[in-house]
Amino acid sequence: MKLATLNVVKIFFICVLLLFLPTGEHQTDLIKVGTVTNEIRMGQFAGNRNLAMGVKNILEEILIDLDYDLSDRATKEINVRLVFFDVKNIGRSVGFYHNDLSVTQIIAQGELVVNGKVAKRTTQKGESKQISTSTLIVADDGTFNQQTASIALKRVCENIIKDLLK
């Protein structure tokens, strides 16, 4: 009876240890978001640190959604450079009819660094459009729209991650 109880206890402890040991597959999914730099030269976002921090947060959110584990000790790192950000306003008015199209364009370069060496580079372009139509004469002021920029940034970040980690 003592021998059977001892074997059950051994099996229990072995099962518990196997549950808590990290597997090799889990370790390969560790990744971190490295530096996000804003290298935009012209426009209202030139050198804006808040934009770089926002992009870093978007990258982390996308990686978590794709089931990657974020860790500061990861050997894989994604670095991003924002190189272009522009809002193009294309509008036309005929009498009292107004049609306005705003296109937000963002270009970013990403690189995957594994063990301190660049493994892959990519350049991605993101675009978001906003169309407004009215029957009044509306001034074309060219203001920045937060929602269209956010959509374009998310598209760029998704494209960078998917291209680097495929």
N, C-alpha and C positions, 0 to 999 in steps of 0.2 A: 504494500500500500504506500509506504514511504517513497519507493522508487517511482511509482506512477505519479504521485504528487510532485516530486522533484522534476520529472520530465515535463509536466504541464507548466510548471513555473518557468523552466528554461525556455520552452516554446513561446510563452507569453512575453518574456523579456526580449527574445530574438525578434518577435513581431513588432514590438514597440520600437526597438532600435532601427529596424528597417524602415519604419514609417518616418522617423525623424532624420535619417541620413540623407544628405543632399545627393541627388542623382546627377550624372554628367550632363544629361539633357537640360536640366534646370539651370546649370551653370552657364551654358552657352547662350541662354536667353537674357543674360545680364547685359545691360547697355546703359550708357549715360549720354546726356546732351552736353556737349562741350561748349565751346565758345560760339556765341551768335554775335556777329559784328555788323554794324550798320555802315556800309561803305557807299551810301547814296550821296551823290555830290551836289544835286540841285533839288530845289523844291522845299516844301515845308517839313519833310521828314529827314532832311539831310542831317546826319549825326545825332538823330533822336534816340536816346538810350531807352526810352519807354517802349519804342517799337521793337528794339532788340529783345527786351525782357518779355514782351508779349509774344514774340515769335518763339522764344525759348519755352514759354508755358504751353503754347499750342503744340510744339514738338513733343513735349513730355506727355501731354494729353493723348495725342495720336498713338504714341508708343505704348501707353498703358492700354488703350483700346485694342491694339493689335497683340495684346498678351505678352509684351516684353516686360521684364522686371527692371526697374530703374535702380541703379546702385552707383555710388561714387567710386567703388572699387572695381567697376567693370573694365574689361580689356577692350571692349568695343565702344567707340565714341563717335557721335555725329556732330560735326561743326558746320555752321551755316554762315554765309556772307550775303547780306542783302545788297544788291548792286543797282537796282532800278525800281522806282515807285513813281507812278504818274497817273493822273486822272485826266482823261480826254473827254471833253464835252463836245458833242456833235448835236446841233439843234437846228430846227428850221421853223420858220413862222410864215404863215400865209394869212393875212388879214387878222382874224381873231383866233385862228387855230395855231397851237404851239405843240411841237413834238420835240422832246429832249432825250438824248441818249448819252449817259455817262458811262465810260468804260474805265475801270480801274485796272491797271496793269502792274504786275510785280514780277521782277526777275531776281532769282536767288541762286546761289551756287552752294552745293552741299558736298561734303566729303566724309567718307567713312574711314575712321582711323582704327586699326586693329594693332594692339601691342606697340603703339607709338609710331606706326608706319601707315601712310595713306594707302588704303586698299582700293578705293574707288572714288571717283568724282562724278558729279552730275550738275548740269545747269537746267533749271526748270523755270517755266513762265506760267504765271497764274493770271486769270482774267475774270472779272466780274462786271456784269452790265446792269444798269438801272435805266429803265425807260419810264418817262413820264409824259403824259399827254394831257393837254388842257385846251379849253376853248377861250382862254383869256390870254392876253399878251403878258408873258412872264419874263422877267429879266433873267438873262443867262449869267449868273454870278460865279459859276465855277467853284462852288464850295465843296469841301470834302465830306463824303458820306461814310460814316463809321461802319455801317452794315455791309456795304459793297467791298470796303477794304478788308473787313474781317473774312468775308467769303473768299476773296482772292488770296489772302494770306493762308487760310486753311487749305486751299487747293494746292498752293505751292508747297507747303509743308508735307502734305500727303504724297504728292508726286516725288518729292525728294526722298522721303522715307521708303516708299515703295520701290524706287529705282535703286537705292543704295542697298536695301536689305533683301532683294529678290534673289 
